[in-house]
Amino acid sequence: MRADEIENTLRAQSLPIAVPQGEDWVAPAYQGLSIANLASTIAALLGVDLPGALPALPRETWNDWAAGLRRVVLVIMDGLGYPLLRSRLAAGDGEALARVADAGSLIPLTSVFPSTTAAALVSLQTGVAPATHGWLAWEMYLREVGTAANGILLCPIWSRHRDLLLDWGLRPETLIKVPTLASCLGASGIQTAALASRQFEGSGYTQMLYRGMAKYWGHAHASDFWTLLRRILLDTSDQRAFVSAYWSGIDTIGHSYGPDSDYWQAEFRTMCHLLEHEFLARLSPAEREGTALLITADHGQLNVPPDQVIRADDDPVLSGHLLVPVVGESRAAFLHPRPGRADLIREHLTTGFPGRFEVVSSAAAMDSGLFGSPTCDESYSRSGELLVLGRGRTALLRTRPRLPLLGKHGGLSADEMLVPLVATRLEAL
């Protein structure tokens, strides 16, 4: 399947919910062309079944990597959207990624919905959609502890005390009720390793996300990210193995300065330089043998100007109708109205901010399959009563942040939803 054909297919999909015409929105392709389908693909490449997971990608997209394969390296570049990647490659940036694509393939996939790290990373590690694993967003109402909480820091939204909810009794290993890819591979005798920030080593979210991983390697910065990844290949050179590596730098720079800013482009070029000179160029033939390299992203980003951000704490009418502060994502907010106030909120957002928001029933969106299927019980409570989608470049936040973030995600725009899959066998490089 050619990349342009896949992109046209993804853009032509009908959204499962009724939305206004004219929005550049892309539905998640859980049926076989989303990042949630990668776990089953990796399992199939390694000869293992992943029970209850979504199907693998179409076989023609990965069949060329399969013969004699014994290791899969999955590199997740947080925030690397497909449209932006294609534009940078066309401009001559990213020679290392272009070389990987030329030796193998570059195709678009969709993210999950919401298009955000908290949900997407869990889907990448379990092979199920957000509705099924229930970890939906950066912020969610968790009825287990009766508070609105941060889904990565595992603390109440009013606190930055990481893992405070664990002190309240939450157990990370029980928060996701579906098997992880690592657990299934490990049960089949396949070595597993995760490479991510040293800052999150041992955190509750890491324990939840990488349940079953045999080893966690913590990196300090970009240079040791690629050096450690090379070290992991050396350590597993005689084994069947799966390595999951996560780099957050592109997302961090995009949030701060905007995607495709000069700063973003510098980060992208730096990442590609290190990929080439600290990883690919230093691998021996033995370290390349039988190894597939898959590079993807959890989501893309959209540049949202500060004057397009609506803040609930600046809107006493909206705040007065809420039982719980605004949670979810700024581009896909979850609202928990006070009893009988849902219609008042809908009217306030659609008439007070005409053309800027689409407000739908969260339960209807969940039942439509927008979050995937099947749906676990917790997904209904965590997604609130109303789902507020930002139209154009609009966002809805709970409060005024200390630092404005220009790059945002979570919504359905093509910039947020389309991500790359760059893949090849390392022997081909």
N, C-alpha and C positions, 0 to 999 in steps of 0.2 A: 504494500500500500504506500503510495507516495504521500509526502508530507502535505502538499497542497490539497490533495483529495481528502485526507483526514481532517485538515482544518476546515474545509468547506462542509464536510459532514457534521463536524462539531458545531459550527456556527449555524447550520440549518436546523438543528434539533429544536423541537417545540418545547418550551418550558412547561412543566406540569401544572403550573398555576397561571391564572389569567393575569397578564401584565399589560401595561400600555404599549402601543406600537412605538417604534423609533428608538428604543433603548438597545444598545449594543450588548445584550445579555446572552450568556452562554450557559446552558443547562449542564449539570454534571453528568458525565457519560458512564454511570456505574455499570452498564451492561457490558463494557469491555474496553473502554478507551479513557479510563481515569486512573489517577495515581492509586486509587483503592484497589485496582486490579493488578498492581505490581507484585504484591505479596504472593498471590497464587502463581504468577508468572515465575517468580524466583523459586518457589517450591517446585514447580514443574521442571524447571531447568536442572534442579538438583535431585529430581526423581522422588519427590515427597508430595503427599496430598496434604492440603490445608483444609480441615473439616469446617464446613459452615461459611467459608469465605466466598467472596464474589469470584466470578470466572477470571481466568487469565486473559491477558491481551490476546488479540487474534494471532494465531500461530505464525502467520506469515511475517509478523513484525519481529519475531524473535527466533525463528527456526534456524537462522544462519549462525546463531551463537551456541547452539545446543550440543553439537557433536563433540564428544570427549571432554565436556565441561566438568570441572570439579570445584570451582570457586566462583562466587558472585560477589562483586563489590558494588554496593549501592551508595552513591554519594548524593546527598540531599543539599542543594544550594538554596537556602531559605530566601524567598522573595524573588527568584530569577524567573520572570515571566517570559513566555514564548514570544510574543510580539516584540518585546524589547530586545531579547536575545537575537532574533532574526535581524533587527535593524542594526545592532552592533556588529554582527558578523558581516552584513552587507557593507558596513563602513570600514571593514578591514581590521576591526578589533577582534581579540579572542582567538588568536591563531591556534592555540592548543585545542580549544573546543572544536574549531573548524576541522582540525586534523583528525580528532576522534570521530567526528561526524562523517568525514570523507572515507575513513577506514571502515565505518559501520553504517550508522543511520542517525538521522535527526527527525523526530516526528513530534507533533503536539499531542498532549493529553489534556484532560481537564483536571482541575483540582476537585475537591469535594465541596459541599456546601454545609456551613459557611466556609469560605476560602481563607482559612486561617490556620496558623501553626498548631494550636492546641488540638484541633480536630484532625487536621491532615496528618500529623505525625503518627497519631494513634491508628488512623486508617492504613498508613504505610507499613506499620509494624504488625497489623492484625489482618489486613485484607478484607475488612468490612467497612460499611459506610457509617457516617456519624450517627444516624438514627439507631444503628444496631449497637455500637459501642457506647453511645451516650455521652461522650466527652466532647461537647459541642462548640465551645468558644473560649476566648480569653477570660471572660467573666460569665458566671452562671449562678443561678440560685440553686443551692444544694439543700434539699429538704432534709438530708441525713443529719445536718448540723444546724439547720434553720437559719442560714445566712447566705447573702450574696457573696460569692467567693471568686478569687482569681484561679483560673484553671491550670496555670503552670506553676505559680508560686505556692499554691495550696494554702492561701491565707484569706481572711476576710478582705473585702475590697477597701475597707477603711484602714488596712494595715499593710505594711511591707515586710512583716516578719515572716519570712519564708518557712513553710511547713508548720505554721501555727495550728492548722487544722489537724495535723497528726497528733499534736498535744491534746486536742479535743477528742481524740478517739478514732479518727479516720485511719484506715489501714490501706496503704497504696496498692497492695497486691489484690485487694478486693474491689477496687474502683472500676475496673474494666472486667466485664464478666465473660469475655470471649477469649479463646486461645490466642497467643501471640505466635508469629512466624518463628521466632527464635525457639520457643518451647517445642514446637512441632519438629523443627529441624534437629534440635538437640536430642529429642527422643529417638531420632533415626540415626544418631551417631555422627551428625554433622557439627563441626566446630562453629561457634558463633562468637562475634565480637562487635562491640559498639564503640565508635569514636565520636566524642562530643566534648563540649566545654568542660574543663576541669571545675569551673564554677558550679556546675550542676551535678557533679559526681556525688552519688549517694542521696540526692534530693528525692522527695516523695514522687514528683512527676517522673523523674528518671527511673525510679523503682517500678512505677506503674507502666511506663512506656516500654522499658527493656526487660520486662519480666521473662526470665528464661535465658537471657544472654549469659554466656559463659564468662565473658570478661568485658570490663568497661575500661577504655583508654581515655584519659582526660587530657585535652590539649590546652595550651595557654594562649596561643595566637595562631595566625595563618601559617607561619613558617613551620611550626611543629605539627600542625594539622597534617600537612602533606608528608612530612618526614615520618610521623608516627604511622600514617597509613602505609607507607612503604615498609616500615618495621613490622606491621601486622602481616603483610604479605610474606615477608621473610619468615616470620614465626609459624605461618600456616602453609609453607611451601610444599609440604608433603601430605597435606590433609584435604579432605572435602570441607569447604568452609563457606560461610556467609558473613560478610562484613558490612555493617551499616554505619556510614560516616555522615555527620551533620555539621554544616558550616553556616553560621548566622550572619556573617559580615555584610553580605549584599543587602539583606533585609534591614539591618541596623542603619546602614548608610542611606538607604532609600527612605526609611522613616524620617531620618534627621534632615536630609537635604532634598528629597524628592527623587523618584526613579528617573534615570537618564540625565541627572544633573552632572556637572563636571566631576563632582565628588563620587557619584555612583559609577561613572565611567572609569575613574581611577581605581576604584575598588575592583571592578570587573577585570580590568587589565592586570591588576596585581594578582588576582586569583588565577587567571589564565597563565600568567608567567610562572607562578609557583607550581601549578599543575604540570606544566611542561618541564621546568628545570629541576624541581625538587622531587618530582614523582616519576613521570613517564620516562624522562631521559636517564634516570638512575636505576631503573629496573633491569635486572639481569634476565636472560632468556628463561631461566628456571622459574623466576618469580612471575613471569608473564604467562607461562604455560598453563593452558586449561582454565584461564581466568577471564570472565566477562566483566567489563566495567560499564555500569549504568549510572548516568548522571541525570538527575531530575530536580524538581523543586516542589515545595509544598503548596505554593501559591505565587501569583505575581503581585504587582502593586499598581495603584492608581494615584496620580498626583491630585490631591484635594487642597485647593487654596484655603487658607484660614477663614476667609469671609464666607465660605460655603459650609462651615461647621456650625451646627446648632447644638447648644449646650443646655441640658435640662436644668442645671442650676441657675441659668440665666432666664429661665422660662417658668415663672411661678404657676402659671396655669397648668402646664404639663406636669410639673413636679407635684402639684396638688392632687392630681388624679392617680398618682402611683402609690401602690402598696409597697413596692420594692424599688430601689433605684434602678435606672436604666442599666442593663447588662447586655451580654452578647458581644457584638462587634459594632464599631462605628458605622459600618456600611451594611450591617444586618443586625439591628438592635432587637433585643428581647424585652418586651414590656410586660409587667405584672400590674394590671390596673386594680384600683380599689373596686370593691363589689359595685357593679352597675355602671362603671365609668368607661368601659371599653369603647362604646360608641362616641362618647365625648372626646376621648383621645383621638380617635380616628378623624372626627370632624375638625378638631383643632389642628392636627398635622396637615390635613389635606386642604383646608381652607386658609389657615394661617400661613402656610408655606406652600402655595400652589405650585404644582409641578415638580416638587422637590423630593417627595416621599411616596412610596407605595406601601400602604398598610394592609396587611392580610392577617387572617386568623393563623396563629402558629400551629394549631392542631390540624387545620385544613392543609397547610403547607407540609406538615409532617406526613399526613395521610396521602398526599399527592405523590410522594416519593422524592420530593426535592432534597431531603436529607438522606435519601436512600431507604432501603427496607431489608429485612423486617425492622420494626421499631421496638426498642426496649422501653419498659415503663418509665424509666427516669428521663428519657428524652422529652416526654411531654411536659413534665414539671420544669425541666431545665430550660426549655425554649419559651416559657411564659405563655401569655394568652394572645399577644399580638407580636407579629414580626414586622419590623419597619425597615424597608429596603431603601437605600439612598439612590435616587435617580440622578443621572448626569454625574456630577462630581460632588454631590452632597453627602454629608455624614452627620450622624447624631451621636453625641457623647453625653456621658453622665455628668461630667464636671469639667471645669477648665483645667487642662493639664499644665504642669509647671513649664514644660517645654512643648511647643506646638510640633506635631508630627505631620510632615507634608505628605509622605507616602502612606497610603492606607490600603486596607484590603478587608476581605470578609464578604464582599458582595458578589454580584453576578456579572460584572462587566468582563469583556474579553481580556482586558489587561490584568484583571485579578484572577480569572478562571483558567486561562490557557497557560500551560507550563510545558517545558521541553522534556523529552526523553532522548538523550544523546547516549548511544550505546555502541560498543564494539567488543571484539575479543582483543585482549592486550597483545597477543601474538601478531596482530595485524598492524601494530604501530611500530 
